Amino acid sequence: MAYLKAVVLGRVQGVGYRWFVRSTAQRLGLSGFVRNLPDGNVEVQAVGNRAVLERFVGQLQRGPGFAYIMDVQCEWADEGPDFSGFQIAF
């Protein structure tokens, strides 16, 4: 299992981005969370198979229709927290 911490920069709040991320993560069988950051960006933390997480990053870079993604900054680790399911954190 691999751990991904990503910060997604761009127009990602108020456009359904967190719901898109949760839906995508659940479809891929990942666990973790997504949350808005005070600076207008979004943080994503996820645990799963490294190849699946890499596909997930590709989806983070695409986002839903009204989002505009400028960058996805990723940090990787071999292990991460023990999440239960994938949640939208508030």
PDB file of N, CA, C and O in Angstrom, chain B, residues numbered from 101:
ATOM      1  N   MET B 101       0.840  -1.186   0.000  1.00  0.00           N
ATOM      2  CA  MET B 101       0.000   0.000   0.000  1.00  0.00           C
ATOM      3  C   MET B 101       0.881   1.245   0.000  1.00  0.00           C
ATOM      4  O   MET B 101       1.911   1.302   0.672  1.00  0.00           O
ATOM      5  N   ALA B 102       0.450   2.228  -0.765  1.00  0.00           N
ATOM      6  CA  ALA B 102       1.171   3.495  -0.859  1.00  0.00           C
ATOM      7  C   ALA B 102       0.279   4.604  -0.302  1.00  0.00           C
ATOM      8  O   ALA B 102      -0.935   4.448  -0.172  1.00  0.00           O
ATOM      9  N   TYR B 103       0.915   5.717   0.020  1.00  0.00           N
ATOM     10  CA  TYR B 103       0.225   6.876   0.580  1.00  0.00           C
ATOM     11  C   TYR B 103       0.487   8.082  -0.299  1.00  0.00           C
ATOM     12  O   TYR B 103       1.626   8.349  -0.679  1.00  0.00           O
ATOM     13  N   LEU B 104      -0.565   8.804  -0.617  1.00  0.00           N
ATOM     14  CA  LEU B 104      -0.492  10.015  -1.424  1.00  0.00           C
ATOM     15  C   LEU B 104      -1.063  11.177  -0.640  1.00  0.00           C
ATOM     16  O   LEU B 104      -2.156  11.089  -0.081  1.00  0.00           O
ATOM     17  N   LYS B 105      -0.315  12.265  -0.602  1.00  0.00           N
ATOM     18  CA  LYS B 105      -0.843  13.540  -0.110  1.00  0.00           C
ATOM     19  C   LYS B 105      -0.692  14.518  -1.262  1.00  0.00           C
ATOM     20  O   LYS B 105       0.414  14.749  -1.751  1.00  0.00           O
ATOM     21  N   ALA B 106      -1.811  15.094  -1.694  1.00  0.00           N
ATOM     22  CA  ALA B 106      -1.791  15.997  -2.838  1.00  0.00           C
ATOM     23  C   ALA B 106      -2.492  17.297  -2.489  1.00  0.00           C
ATOM     24  O   ALA B 106      -3.478  17.312  -1.752  1.00  0.00           O
ATOM     25  N   VAL B 107      -1.969  18.382  -3.026  1.00  0.00           N
ATOM     26  CA  VAL B 107      -2.637  19.676  -2.954  1.00  0.00           C
ATOM     27  C   VAL B 107      -2.953  20.070  -4.388  1.00  0.00           C
ATOM     28  O   VAL B 107      -2.070  20.135  -5.243  1.00  0.00           O
ATOM     29  N   VAL B 108      -4.227  20.328  -4.628  1.00  0.00           N
ATOM     30  CA  VAL B 108      -4.695  20.665  -5.962  1.00  0.00           C
ATOM     31  C   VAL B 108      -4.921  22.171  -6.016  1.00  0.00           C
ATOM     32  O   VAL B 108      -5.726  22.714  -5.260  1.00  0.00           O
ATOM     33  N   LEU B 109      -4.206  22.840  -6.915  1.00  0.00           N
ATOM     34  CA  LEU B 109      -4.276  24.287  -7.056  1.00  0.00           C
ATOM     35  C   LEU B 109      -5.113  24.662  -8.270  1.00  0.00           C
ATOM     36  O   LEU B 109      -5.041  24.007  -9.310  1.00  0.00           O
ATOM     37  N   GLY B 110      -5.899  25.708  -8.136  1.00  0.00           N
ATOM     38  CA  GLY B 110      -6.713  26.197  -9.237  1.00  0.00           C
ATOM     39  C   GLY B 110      -8.089  26.587  -8.739  1.00  0.00           C
ATOM     40  O   GLY B 110      -8.279  26.877  -7.557  1.00  0.00           O
ATOM     41  N   ARG B 111      -9.054  26.590  -9.662  1.00  0.00           N
ATOM     42  CA  ARG B 111     -10.445  26.856  -9.288  1.00  0.00           C
ATOM     43  C   ARG B 111     -11.072  25.506  -8.940  1.00  0.00           C
ATOM     44  O   ARG B 111     -11.620  24.818  -9.801  1.00  0.00           O
ATOM     45  N   VAL B 112     -10.980  25.146  -7.665  1.00  0.00           N
ATOM     46  CA  VAL B 112     -11.397  23.819  -7.224  1.00  0.00           C
ATOM     47  C   VAL B 112     -12.378  23.862  -6.052  1.00  0.00           C
ATOM     48  O   VAL B 112     -12.755  22.817  -5.522  1.00  0.00           O
ATOM     49  N   GLN B 113     -12.783  25.035  -5.654  1.00  0.00           N
ATOM     50  CA  GLN B 113     -13.804  25.154  -4.605  1.00  0.00           C
ATOM     51  C   GLN B 113     -15.057  25.756  -5.215  1.00  0.00           C
ATOM     52  O   GLN B 113     -14.993  26.685  -6.020  1.00  0.00           O
ATOM     53  N   GLY B 114     -16.206  25.206  -4.813  1.00  0.00           N
ATOM     54  CA  GLY B 114     -17.473  25.695  -5.324  1.00  0.00           C
ATOM     55  C   GLY B 114     -17.833  25.164  -6.700  1.00  0.00           C
ATOM     56  O   GLY B 114     -18.739  25.686  -7.350  1.00  0.00           O
ATOM     57  N   VAL B 115     -17.122  24.115  -7.156  1.00  0.00           N
ATOM     58  CA  VAL B 115     -17.376  23.557  -8.493  1.00  0.00           C
ATOM     59  C   VAL B 115     -17.632  22.047  -8.445  1.00  0.00           C
ATOM     60  O   VAL B 115     -17.625  21.387  -9.484  1.00  0.00           O
ATOM     61  N   GLY B 116     -17.858  21.500  -7.251  1.00  0.00           N
ATOM     62  CA  GLY B 116     -18.114  20.066  -7.116  1.00  0.00           C
ATOM     63  C   GLY B 116     -16.866  19.207  -7.104  1.00  0.00           C
ATOM     64  O   GLY B 116     -16.942  17.993  -7.294  1.00  0.00           O
ATOM     65  N   TYR B 117     -15.717  19.829  -6.880  1.00  0.00           N
ATOM     66  CA  TYR B 117     -14.460  19.087  -6.953  1.00  0.00           C
ATOM     67  C   TYR B 117     -14.352  18.022  -5.870  1.00  0.00           C
ATOM     68  O   TYR B 117     -13.943  16.897  -6.157  1.00  0.00           O
ATOM     69  N   ARG B 118     -14.712  18.354  -4.624  1.00  0.00           N
ATOM     70  CA  ARG B 118     -14.594  17.356  -3.544  1.00  0.00           C
ATOM     71  C   ARG B 118     -15.484  16.154  -3.799  1.00  0.00           C
ATOM     72  O   ARG B 118     -15.082  15.022  -3.531  1.00  0.00           O
ATOM     73  N   TRP B 119     -16.683  16.378  -4.310  1.00  0.00           N
ATOM     74  CA  TRP B 119     -17.587  15.272  -4.601  1.00  0.00           C
ATOM     75  C   TRP B 119     -17.035  14.419  -5.744  1.00  0.00           C
ATOM     76  O   TRP B 119     -17.150  13.194  -5.724  1.00  0.00           O
ATOM     77  N   PHE B 120     -16.437  15.075  -6.740  1.00  0.00           N
ATOM     78  CA  PHE B 120     -15.777  14.359  -7.840  1.00  0.00           C
ATOM     79  C   PHE B 120     -14.655  13.475  -7.307  1.00  0.00           C
ATOM     80  O   PHE B 120     -14.531  12.315  -7.698  1.00  0.00           O
ATOM     81  N   VAL B 121     -13.836  14.031  -6.409  1.00  0.00           N
ATOM     82  CA  VAL B 121     -12.708  13.283  -5.846  1.00  0.00           C
ATOM     83  C   VAL B 121     -13.217  12.086  -5.043  1.00  0.00           C
ATOM     84  O   VAL B 121     -12.708  10.976  -5.195  1.00  0.00           O
ATOM     85  N   ARG B 122     -14.215  12.305  -4.193  1.00  0.00           N
ATOM     86  CA  ARG B 122     -14.743  11.204  -3.381  1.00  0.00           C
ATOM     87  C   ARG B 122     -15.306  10.094  -4.264  1.00  0.00           C
ATOM     88  O   ARG B 122     -15.031   8.917  -4.031  1.00  0.00           O
ATOM     89  N   SER B 123     -16.077  10.453  -5.255  1.00  0.00           N
ATOM     90  CA  SER B 123     -16.667   9.472  -6.164  1.00  0.00           C
ATOM     91  C   SER B 123     -15.588   8.679  -6.899  1.00  0.00           C
ATOM     92  O   SER B 123     -15.678   7.457  -7.020  1.00  0.00           O
ATOM     93  N   THR B 124     -14.577   9.378  -7.382  1.00  0.00           N
ATOM     94  CA  THR B 124     -13.484   8.722  -8.098  1.00  0.00           C
ATOM     95  C   THR B 124     -12.719   7.791  -7.178  1.00  0.00           C
ATOM     96  O   THR B 124     -12.417   6.659  -7.555  1.00  0.00           O
ATOM     97  N   ALA B 125     -12.399   8.251  -5.974  1.00  0.00           N
ATOM     98  CA  ALA B 125     -11.655   7.422  -5.012  1.00  0.00           C
ATOM     99  C   ALA B 125     -12.446   6.180  -4.633  1.00  0.00           C
ATOM    100  O   ALA B 125     -11.883   5.088  -4.552  1.00  0.00           O
ATOM    101  N   GLN B 126     -13.736   6.331  -4.400  1.00  0.00           N
ATOM    102  CA  GLN B 126     -14.559   5.185  -4.031  1.00  0.00           C
ATOM    103  C   GLN B 126     -14.621   4.183  -5.178  1.00  0.00           C
ATOM    104  O   GLN B 126     -14.550   2.975  -4.949  1.00  0.00           O
ATOM    105  N   ARG B 127     -14.752   4.666  -6.400  1.00  0.00           N
ATOM    106  CA  ARG B 127     -14.774   3.782  -7.568  1.00  0.00           C
ATOM    107  C   ARG B 127     -13.474   3.000  -7.715  1.00  0.00           C
ATOM    108  O   ARG B 127     -13.482   1.850  -8.153  1.00  0.00           O
ATOM    109  N   LEU B 128     -12.354   3.628  -7.346  1.00  0.00           N
ATOM    110  CA  LEU B 128     -11.044   2.992  -7.456  1.00  0.00           C
ATOM    111  C   LEU B 128     -10.684   2.162  -6.225  1.00  0.00           C
ATOM    112  O   LEU B 128      -9.648   1.499  -6.214  1.00  0.00           O
ATOM    113  N   GLY B 129     -11.525   2.189  -5.188  1.00  0.00           N
ATOM    114  CA  GLY B 129     -11.272   1.403  -3.987  1.00  0.00           C
ATOM    115  C   GLY B 129     -10.221   1.993  -3.059  1.00  0.00           C
ATOM    116  O   GLY B 129      -9.564   1.263  -2.317  1.00  0.00           O
ATOM    117  N   LEU B 130     -10.062   3.313  -3.100  1.00  0.00           N
ATOM    118  CA  LEU B 130      -9.085   3.989  -2.251  1.00  0.00           C
ATOM    119  C   LEU B 130      -9.735   4.439  -0.947  1.00  0.00           C
ATOM    120  O   LEU B 130     -10.953   4.600  -0.874  1.00  0.00           O
ATOM    121  N   SER B 131      -8.920   4.639   0.071  1.00  0.00           N
ATOM    122  CA  SER B 131      -9.410   5.213   1.323  1.00  0.00           C
ATOM    123  C   SER B 131      -8.655   6.504   1.591  1.00  0.00           C
ATOM    124  O   SER B 131      -7.529   6.686   1.127  1.00  0.00           O
ATOM    125  N   GLY B 132      -9.289   7.406   2.352  1.00  0.00           N
ATOM    126  CA  GLY B 132      -8.662   8.683   2.662  1.00  0.00           C
ATOM    127  C   GLY B 132      -9.693   9.774   2.808  1.00  0.00           C
ATOM    128  O   GLY B 132     -10.819   9.525   3.240  1.00  0.00           O
ATOM    129  N   PHE B 133      -9.303  11.005   2.442  1.00  0.00           N
ATOM    130  CA  PHE B 133     -10.225  12.135   2.537  1.00  0.00           C
ATOM    131  C   PHE B 133      -9.824  13.244   1.584  1.00  0.00           C
ATOM    132  O   PHE B 133      -8.703  13.280   1.076  1.00  0.00           O
ATOM    133  N   VAL B 134     -10.764  14.146   1.355  1.00  0.00           N
ATOM    134  CA  VAL B 134     -10.539  15.360   0.586  1.00  0.00           C
ATOM    135  C   VAL B 134     -11.129  16.506   1.388  1.00  0.00           C
ATOM    136  O   VAL B 134     -12.171  16.346   2.023  1.00  0.00           O
ATOM    137  N   ARG B 135     -10.470  17.666   1.366  1.00  0.00           N
ATOM    138  CA  ARG B 135     -11.001  18.828   2.096  1.00  0.00           C
ATOM    139  C   ARG B 135     -10.549  20.125   1.433  1.00  0.00           C
ATOM    140  O   ARG B 135      -9.505  20.186   0.783  1.00  0.00           O
ATOM    141  N   ASN B 136     -11.369  21.158   1.619  1.00  0.00           N
ATOM    142  CA  ASN B 136     -10.998  22.501   1.171  1.00  0.00           C
ATOM    143  C   ASN B 136      -9.939  23.062   2.105  1.00  0.00           C
ATOM    144  O   ASN B 136      -9.932  22.779   3.303  1.00  0.00           O
ATOM    145  N   LEU B 137      -9.046  23.858   1.539  1.00  0.00           N
ATOM    146  CA  LEU B 137      -8.046  24.577   2.329  1.00  0.00           C
ATOM    147  C   LEU B 137      -8.421  26.059   2.362  1.00  0.00           C
ATOM    148  O   LEU B 137      -9.078  26.553   1.445  1.00  0.00           O
ATOM    149  N   PRO B 138      -8.009  26.767   3.409  1.00  0.00           N
ATOM    150  CA  PRO B 138      -8.357  28.191   3.530  1.00  0.00           C
ATOM    151  C   PRO B 138      -7.851  29.053   2.372  1.00  0.00           C
ATOM    152  O   PRO B 138      -8.415  30.113   2.103  1.00  0.00           O
ATOM    153  N   ASP B 139      -6.793  28.610   1.682  1.00  0.00           N
ATOM    154  CA  ASP B 139      -6.225  29.409   0.590  1.00  0.00           C
ATOM    155  C   ASP B 139      -6.948  29.212  -0.743  1.00  0.00           C
ATOM    156  O   ASP B 139      -6.523  29.766  -1.757  1.00  0.00           O
ATOM    157  N   GLY B 140      -8.043  28.424  -0.759  1.00  0.00           N
ATOM    158  CA  GLY B 140      -8.809  28.212  -1.980  1.00  0.00           C
ATOM    159  C   GLY B 140      -8.451  26.947  -2.731  1.00  0.00           C
ATOM    160  O   GLY B 140      -9.097  26.613  -3.725  1.00  0.00           O
ATOM    161  N   ASN B 141      -7.438  26.243  -2.276  1.00  0.00           N
ATOM    162  CA  ASN B 141      -7.027  24.995  -2.893  1.00  0.00           C
ATOM    163  C   ASN B 141      -7.691  23.819  -2.177  1.00  0.00           C
ATOM    164  O   ASN B 141      -8.465  24.013  -1.240  1.00  0.00           O
ATOM    165  N   VAL B 142      -7.386  22.607  -2.617  1.00  0.00           N
ATOM    166  CA  VAL B 142      -7.973  21.405  -2.038  1.00  0.00           C
ATOM    167  C   VAL B 142      -6.855  20.430  -1.690  1.00  0.00           C
ATOM    168  O   VAL B 142      -5.908  20.259  -2.457  1.00  0.00           O
ATOM    169  N   GLU B 143      -6.973  19.786  -0.518  1.00  0.00           N
ATOM    170  CA  GLU B 143      -6.020  18.761  -0.092  1.00  0.00           C
ATOM    171  C   GLU B 143      -6.677  17.390  -0.229  1.00  0.00           C
ATOM    172  O   GLU B 143      -7.849  17.213   0.103  1.00  0.00           O
ATOM    173  N   VAL B 144      -5.916  16.440  -0.714  1.00  0.00           N
ATOM    174  CA  VAL B 144      -6.367  15.057  -0.852  1.00  0.00           C
ATOM    175  C   VAL B 144      -5.328  14.161  -0.191  1.00  0.00           C
ATOM    176  O   VAL B 144      -4.131  14.304  -0.439  1.00  0.00           O
ATOM    177  N   GLN B 145      -5.784  13.240   0.646  1.00  0.00           N
ATOM    178  CA  GLN B 145      -4.911  12.207   1.193  1.00  0.00           C
ATOM    179  C   GLN B 145      -5.567  10.877   0.883  1.00  0.00           C
ATOM    180  O   GLN B 145      -6.766  10.703   1.099  1.00  0.00           O
ATOM    181  N   ALA B 146      -4.775   9.932   0.372  1.00  0.00           N
ATOM    182  CA  ALA B 146      -5.333   8.642  -0.023  1.00  0.00           C
ATOM    183  C   ALA B 146      -4.313   7.536   0.170  1.00  0.00           C
ATOM    184  O   ALA B 146      -3.104   7.751   0.075  1.00  0.00           O
ATOM    185  N   VAL B 147      -4.829   6.344   0.444  1.00  0.00           N
ATOM    186  CA  VAL B 147      -4.013   5.145   0.617  1.00  0.00           C
ATOM    187  C   VAL B 147      -4.556   4.074  -0.321  1.00  0.00           C
ATOM    188  O   VAL B 147      -5.767   3.895  -0.451  1.00  0.00           O
ATOM    189  N   GLY B 148      -3.635   3.366  -0.972  1.00  0.00           N
ATOM    190  CA  GLY B 148      -4.034   2.280  -1.861  1.00  0.00           C
ATOM    191  C   GLY B 148      -2.857   1.766  -2.652  1.00  0.00           C
ATOM    192  O   GLY B 148      -1.707   2.093  -2.359  1.00  0.00           O
ATOM    193  N   ASN B 149      -3.145   0.971  -3.644  1.00  0.00           N
ATOM    194  CA  ASN B 149      -2.131   0.445  -4.551  1.00  0.00           C
ATOM    195  C   ASN B 149      -1.491   1.603  -5.322  1.00  0.00           C
ATOM    196  O   ASN B 149      -2.194   2.493  -5.800  1.00  0.00           O
ATOM    197  N   ARG B 150      -0.158   1.593  -5.444  1.00  0.00           N
ATOM    198  CA  ARG B 150       0.550   2.713  -6.083  1.00  0.00           C
ATOM    199  C   ARG B 150       0.067   2.963  -7.518  1.00  0.00           C
ATOM    200  O   ARG B 150      -0.121   4.116  -7.907  1.00  0.00           O
ATOM    201  N   ALA B 151      -0.132   1.919  -8.295  1.00  0.00           N
ATOM    202  CA  ALA B 151      -0.582   2.098  -9.678  1.00  0.00           C
ATOM    203  C   ALA B 151      -1.978   2.718  -9.719  1.00  0.00           C
ATOM    204  O   ALA B 151      -2.260   3.554 -10.578  1.00  0.00           O
ATOM    205  N   VAL B 152      -2.842   2.319  -8.805  1.00  0.00           N
ATOM    206  CA  VAL B 152      -4.193   2.885  -8.739  1.00  0.00           C
ATOM    207  C   VAL B 152      -4.123   4.352  -8.308  1.00  0.00           C
ATOM    208  O   VAL B 152      -4.841   5.196  -8.844  1.00  0.00           O
ATOM    209  N   LEU B 153      -3.261   4.648  -7.345  1.00  0.00           N
ATOM    210  CA  LEU B 153      -3.095   6.040  -6.908  1.00  0.00           C
ATOM    211  C   LEU B 153      -2.578   6.917  -8.047  1.00  0.00           C
ATOM    212  O   LEU B 153      -2.966   8.080  -8.156  1.00  0.00           O
ATOM    213  N   GLU B 154      -1.714   6.376  -8.886  1.00  0.00           N
ATOM    214  CA  GLU B 154      -1.208   7.153 -10.016  1.00  0.00           C
ATOM    215  C   GLU B 154      -2.329   7.452 -11.011  1.00  0.00           C
ATOM    216  O   GLU B 154      -2.379   8.547 -11.571  1.00  0.00           O
ATOM    217  N   ARG B 155      -3.228   6.491 -11.237  1.00  0.00           N
ATOM    218  CA  ARG B 155      -4.405   6.753 -12.076  1.00  0.00           C
ATOM    219  C   ARG B 155      -5.288   7.816 -11.429  1.00  0.00           C
ATOM    220  O   ARG B 155      -5.842   8.678 -12.110  1.00  0.00           O
ATOM    221  N   PHE B 156      -5.410   7.741 -10.108  1.00  0.00           N
ATOM    222  CA  PHE B 156      -6.191   8.703  -9.336  1.00  0.00           C
ATOM    223  C   PHE B 156      -5.642  10.121  -9.545  1.00  0.00           C
ATOM    224  O   PHE B 156      -6.412  11.062  -9.735  1.00  0.00           O
ATOM    225  N   VAL B 157      -4.320  10.272  -9.509  1.00  0.00           N
ATOM    226  CA  VAL B 157      -3.705  11.587  -9.732  1.00  0.00           C
ATOM    227  C   VAL B 157      -4.090  12.119 -11.115  1.00  0.00           C
ATOM    228  O   VAL B 157      -4.343  13.312 -11.278  1.00  0.00           O
ATOM    229  N   GLY B 158      -4.130  11.238 -12.095  1.00  0.00           N
ATOM    230  CA  GLY B 158      -4.568  11.657 -13.433  1.00  0.00           C
ATOM    231  C   GLY B 158      -5.974  12.230 -13.406  1.00  0.00           C
ATOM    232  O   GLY B 158      -6.259  13.206 -14.100  1.00  0.00           O
ATOM    233  N   GLN B 159      -6.856  11.635 -12.611  1.00  0.00           N
ATOM    234  CA  GLN B 159      -8.215  12.146 -12.468  1.00  0.00           C
ATOM    235  C   GLN B 159      -8.239  13.459 -11.693  1.00  0.00           C
ATOM    236  O   GLN B 159      -9.036  14.345 -12.000  1.00  0.00           O
ATOM    237  N   LEU B 160      -7.369  13.589 -10.686  1.00  0.00           N
ATOM    238  CA  LEU B 160      -7.270  14.850  -9.943  1.00  0.00           C
ATOM    239  C   LEU B 160      -6.866  15.982 -10.880  1.00  0.00           C
ATOM    240  O   LEU B 160      -7.330  17.111 -10.724  1.00  0.00           O
ATOM    241  N   GLN B 161      -6.010  15.688 -11.847  1.00  0.00           N
ATOM    242  CA  GLN B 161      -5.548  16.699 -12.796  1.00  0.00           C
ATOM    243  C   GLN B 161      -6.646  17.095 -13.774  1.00  0.00           C
ATOM    244  O   GLN B 161      -6.620  18.196 -14.324  1.00  0.00           O
ATOM    245  N   ARG B 162      -7.605  16.209 -13.994  1.00  0.00           N
ATOM    246  CA  ARG B 162      -8.707  16.489 -14.909  1.00  0.00           C
ATOM    247  C   ARG B 162      -9.840  17.216 -14.206  1.00  0.00           C
ATOM    248  O   ARG B 162     -10.285  18.268 -14.666  1.00  0.00           O
ATOM    249  N   GLY B 163     -10.315  16.661 -13.084  1.00  0.00           N
ATOM    250  CA  GLY B 163     -11.386  17.268 -12.304  1.00  0.00           C
ATOM    251  C   GLY B 163     -12.722  17.261 -13.021  1.00  0.00           C
ATOM    252  O   GLY B 163     -12.824  16.773 -14.146  1.00  0.00           O
ATOM    253  N   PRO B 164     -13.762  17.807 -12.365  1.00  0.00           N
ATOM    254  CA  PRO B 164     -15.073  17.920 -12.996  1.00  0.00           C
ATOM    255  C   PRO B 164     -15.093  19.088 -13.986  1.00  0.00           C
ATOM    256  O   PRO B 164     -14.145  19.869 -14.058  1.00  0.00           O
ATOM    257  N   GLY B 165     -16.174  19.195 -14.737  1.00  0.00           N
ATOM    258  CA  GLY B 165     -16.267  20.164 -15.832  1.00  0.00           C
ATOM    259  C   GLY B 165     -16.007  21.615 -15.495  1.00  0.00           C
ATOM    260  O   GLY B 165     -15.389  22.319 -16.294  1.00  0.00           O
ATOM    261  N   PHE B 166     -16.455  22.095 -14.336  1.00  0.00           N
ATOM    262  CA  PHE B 166     -16.313  23.517 -14.021  1.00  0.00           C
ATOM    263  C   PHE B 166     -15.015  23.860 -13.287  1.00  0.00           C
ATOM    264  O   PHE B 166     -14.743  25.030 -13.020  1.00  0.00           O
ATOM    265  N   ALA B 167     -14.224  22.852 -12.966  1.00  0.00           N
ATOM    266  CA  ALA B 167     -12.951  23.096 -12.279  1.00  0.00           C
ATOM    267  C   ALA B 167     -11.887  23.532 -13.288  1.00  0.00           C
ATOM    268  O   ALA B 167     -11.951  23.199 -14.471  1.00  0.00           O
ATOM    269  N   TYR B 168     -10.919  24.278 -12.788  1.00  0.00           N
ATOM    270  CA  TYR B 168      -9.744  24.635 -13.580  1.00  0.00           C
ATOM    271  C   TYR B 168      -8.529  24.264 -12.740  1.00  0.00           C
ATOM    272  O   TYR B 168      -8.258  24.903 -11.724  1.00  0.00           O
ATOM    273  N   ILE B 169      -7.802  23.243 -13.154  1.00  0.00           N
ATOM    274  CA  ILE B 169      -6.671  22.727 -12.393  1.00  0.00           C
ATOM    275  C   ILE B 169      -5.387  23.351 -12.917  1.00  0.00           C
ATOM    276  O   ILE B 169      -5.033  23.181 -14.084  1.00  0.00           O
ATOM    277  N   MET B 170      -4.687  24.078 -12.038  1.00  0.00           N
ATOM    278  CA  MET B 170      -3.401  24.664 -12.408  1.00  0.00           C
ATOM    279  C   MET B 170      -2.258  23.699 -12.128  1.00  0.00           C
ATOM    280  O   MET B 170      -1.305  23.629 -12.904  1.00  0.00           O
ATOM    281  N   ASP B 171      -2.341  22.950 -11.023  1.00  0.00           N
ATOM    282  CA  ASP B 171      -1.248  22.043 -10.643  1.00  0.00           C
ATOM    283  C   ASP B 171      -1.764  21.069  -9.588  1.00  0.00           C
ATOM    284  O   ASP B 171      -2.676  21.383  -8.823  1.00  0.00           O
ATOM    285  N   VAL B 172      -1.168  19.889  -9.565  1.00  0.00           N
ATOM    286  CA  VAL B 172      -1.404  18.918  -8.499  1.00  0.00           C
ATOM    287  C   VAL B 172      -0.038  18.587  -7.916  1.00  0.00           C
ATOM    288  O   VAL B 172       0.781  17.929  -8.558  1.00  0.00           O
ATOM    289  N   GLN B 173       0.198  19.050  -6.693  1.00  0.00           N
ATOM    290  CA  GLN B 173       1.484  18.835  -6.019  1.00  0.00           C
ATOM    291  C   GLN B 173       1.365  17.585  -5.159  1.00  0.00           C
ATOM    292  O   GLN B 173       0.555  17.532  -4.234  1.00  0.00           O
ATOM    293  N   CYS B 174       2.185  16.572  -5.472  1.00  0.00           N
ATOM    294  CA  CYS B 174       2.073  15.266  -4.817  1.00  0.00           C
ATOM    295  C   CYS B 174       3.266  14.966  -3.934  1.00  0.00           C
ATOM    296  O   CYS B 174       4.409  15.267  -4.276  1.00  0.00           O
ATOM    297  N   GLU B 175       2.975  14.366  -2.791  1.00  0.00           N
ATOM    298  CA  GLU B 175       3.989  13.785  -1.916  1.00  0.00           C
ATOM    299  C   GLU B 175       3.621  12.317  -1.755  1.00  0.00           C
ATOM    300  O   GLU B 175       2.457  11.977  -1.541  1.00  0.00           O
ATOM    301  N   TRP B 176       4.630  11.446  -1.862  1.00  0.00           N
ATOM    302  CA  TRP B 176       4.398  10.003  -1.795  1.00  0.00           C
ATOM    303  C   TRP B 176       5.135   9.402  -0.605  1.00  0.00           C
ATOM    304  O   TRP B 176       6.185   9.894  -0.194  1.00  0.00           O
ATOM    305  N   ALA B 177       4.569   8.335  -0.060  1.00  0.00           N
ATOM    306  CA  ALA B 177       5.226   7.564   1.003  1.00  0.00           C
ATOM    307  C   ALA B 177       4.812   6.101   0.846  1.00  0.00           C
ATOM    308  O   ALA B 177       3.796   5.789   0.225  1.00  0.00           O
ATOM    309  N   ASP B 178       5.618   5.220   1.419  1.00  0.00           N
ATOM    310  CA  ASP B 178       5.329   3.785   1.354  1.00  0.00           C
ATOM    311  C   ASP B 178       4.206   3.382   2.284  1.00  0.00           C
ATOM    312  O   ASP B 178       3.550   2.366   2.055  1.00  0.00           O
ATOM    313  N   GLU B 179       3.973   4.157   3.329  1.00  0.00           N
ATOM    314  CA  GLU B 179       2.913   3.862   4.287  1.00  0.00           C
ATOM    315  C   GLU B 179       2.185   5.148   4.648  1.00  0.00           C
ATOM    316  O   GLU B 179       2.727   6.245   4.518  1.00  0.00           O
ATOM    317  N   GLY B 180       0.956   4.991   5.100  1.00  0.00           N
ATOM    318  CA  GLY B 180       0.190   6.156   5.505  1.00  0.00           C
ATOM    319  C   GLY B 180      -0.778   5.808   6.613  1.00  0.00           C
ATOM    320  O   GLY B 180      -0.761   4.694   7.138  1.00  0.00           O
ATOM    321  N   PRO B 181      -1.612   6.749   6.965  1.00  0.00           N
ATOM    322  CA  PRO B 181      -2.600   6.522   8.013  1.00  0.00           C
ATOM    323  C   PRO B 181      -3.576   5.403   7.627  1.00  0.00           C
ATOM    324  O   PRO B 181      -3.707   5.055   6.453  1.00  0.00           O
ATOM    325  N   ASP B 182      -4.238   4.863   8.606  1.00  0.00           N
ATOM    326  CA  ASP B 182      -5.239   3.818   8.382  1.00  0.00           C
ATOM    327  C   ASP B 182      -6.606   4.487   8.282  1.00  0.00           C
ATOM    328  O   ASP B 182      -7.283   4.680   9.292  1.00  0.00           O
ATOM    329  N   PHE B 183      -7.011   4.842   7.058  1.00  0.00           N
ATOM    330  CA  PHE B 183      -8.285   5.490   6.842  1.00  0.00           C
ATOM    331  C   PHE B 183      -9.392   4.447   6.721  1.00  0.00           C
ATOM    332  O   PHE B 183      -9.146   3.301   6.345  1.00  0.00           O
ATOM    333  N   SER B 184     -10.602   4.858   7.044  1.00  0.00           N
ATOM    334  CA  SER B 184     -11.771   3.997   6.872  1.00  0.00           C
ATOM    335  C   SER B 184     -12.646   4.603   5.783  1.00  0.00           C
ATOM    336  O   SER B 184     -13.327   5.599   6.029  1.00  0.00           O
ATOM    337  N   GLY B 185     -12.643   4.029   4.597  1.00  0.00           N
ATOM    338  CA  GLY B 185     -13.418   4.564   3.497  1.00  0.00           C
ATOM    339  C   GLY B 185     -12.805   5.858   2.981  1.00  0.00           C
ATOM    340  O   GLY B 185     -11.687   6.216   3.353  1.00  0.00           O
ATOM    341  N   PHE B 186     -13.544   6.557   2.121  1.00  0.00           N
ATOM    342  CA  PHE B 186     -13.080   7.840   1.604  1.00  0.00           C
ATOM    343  C   PHE B 186     -14.140   8.882   1.917  1.00  0.00           C
ATOM    344  O   PHE B 186     -15.300   8.730   1.534  1.00  0.00           O
ATOM    345  N   GLN B 187     -13.743   9.939   2.611  1.00  0.00           N
ATOM    346  CA  GLN B 187     -14.667  10.932   3.139  1.00  0.00           C
ATOM    347  C   GLN B 187     -14.373  12.334   2.605  1.00  0.00           C
ATOM    348  O   GLN B 187     -13.260  12.634   2.174  1.00  0.00           O
ATOM    349  N   ILE B 188     -15.385  13.169   2.646  1.00  0.00           N
ATOM    350  CA  ILE B 188     -15.200  14.603   2.474  1.00  0.00           C
ATOM    351  C   ILE B 188     -15.072  15.178   3.876  1.00  0.00           C
ATOM    352  O   ILE B 188     -16.001  15.073   4.678  1.00  0.00           O
ATOM    353  N   ALA B 189     -13.937  15.780   4.176  1.00  0.00           N
ATOM    354  CA  ALA B 189     -13.697  16.369   5.494  1.00  0.00           C
ATOM    355  C   ALA B 189     -14.086  17.845   5.449  1.00  0.00           C
ATOM    356  O   ALA B 189     -13.883  18.527   4.445  1.00  0.00           O
ATOM    357  N   PHE B 190     -14.642  18.315   6.544  1.00  0.00           N
ATOM    358  CA  PHE B 190     -15.049  19.721   6.634  1.00  0.00           C
ATOM    359  C   PHE B 190     -14.278  20.428   7.715  1.00  0.00           C
ATOM    360  O   PHE B 190     -14.483  21.620   7.940  1.00  0.00           O
TER     361      PHE B 190
END
